[in-house]
Amino acid sequence: MSSHRILRVRELLKRQVGEAIRREVPVDQAGLITVNDVEISGDLRNASVYVSILGAAEQQRTALALLRQNRLRLQDLIAKSVVLKYTPRLRFVVDHSVARGNRVLQILAELEQTLPET
């Protein structure tokens, strides 16, 4: 299987999973959930969905629990919108890279303020 096809399937799944989450998971309970990336196995049967969750710590825990509880429903919606021989089994993983990136930017901004101007 070509890597070009896997890249296309990854992008398609990323869009469709994000749309399904937007429709199925209430924002007031779970905060704002963003799909950052999807890694898919070579046989297209398993997919790890990397999500970032904006909200309070309790909302983040609730969001991950809701995603895991509604996994089968989300897979069903994906199966109806994405035509593949097998619908991938979704596994949700919290992606902290956005928070780490924001922290790095904050540190850089603090360094710029403390350095004397030349």
N, C-alpha and C positions, 0 to 999 in steps of 0.2 A: 504494500500500500504506500502510495507516495506521501511524502511529508506535506506537500501542497494541499492534499485532500484533508489531512488531519488539521492543518491550520484553518482551512475553511470551516470544517465541522466545529472546531473550538470556538471560532468567532460566532458562528450561528448559534451554538449552545449558549454562549455567553449572553447574547441578546435575548434569546428566548427564555432562559432561566430568569434573567433580570425582569423581564416582562411578567412572567408567571408569579414571581415573588411580589412584584408591585401589586398585582391583582389579588393575591391570596393572603398575604400577611399584612395585618392592620398596622399602620405606622404608629398609632397612639400607644399600642402595646409594645411593639418591637423596636421603635426608633426607625431611623432611615437605614435601609440595607442596600448596599451597592455591591454588585458582582464585579470583582476586580479581574479575575482570570479564571479560566477553566483548563485543567490538565486532563487529557483523555488518554486512555490506554490504546495501544496499537490495534487491538481488536474492536475498539469502540464500544466495549461493554461496560466500562467503569469510567466515571468522571469525577474528579475532585473539583469542587466549586469553591473558589476562594472569595470570601465576602468580607467587607468591612461594615461595621455597624456603628452608626453615630447615635449617641444617646447616653443616658446614665448607665452605670454599671449594671443595675437591675434590668434595664431594658435590653442590654446586650446579652445577658444570660437568658432572658425570656425569648429574645429573637432567635438565638441559636437553638433553644429548645423547640420553638415553633417550627423552625426550618426542618429539624430532625423529625418532628411529629408529622409534618405535612409532606415529607419526602415522597411518599407514594403518590399523593395527589399532584405534586409538582411534576413528577415523572410522567404521570398520565397526561398532563397538559402538554408536556414537551413531546410526548409520543404523537399527539394529535397535530402538532404544529411543525415538527421536524420529521421528514421521511427518511428513516434509516432502517436497515434490516433489524437491528436490535436497538432498543432504547437504552441508553447508558444508565447504570445504577449510580445515582447521585450521592456524593458524600460531601457534606458541607464543612469547610475549614475556615476559621476566623483568620483573616489576613491582617497582621499588624504593621505591614510595611508603610501604609499611609501615615499612621501615627508616628512611626520612627522617622519618616521623612520630614514631617512637620516639626518634630523635635530637633532634628539637625538644622533645619532652617531657622528655628528659634535661637539655637546656640550661635549660629553664624551672625544673626542680627545683633545678639548681645555682644559678640566680639567686635563687631563694627562700631558699636556705641562706645566701647571701652578703649579702643585704640585711639591714640592721639592723631589728629589730622596733620598731614605733612604738606 
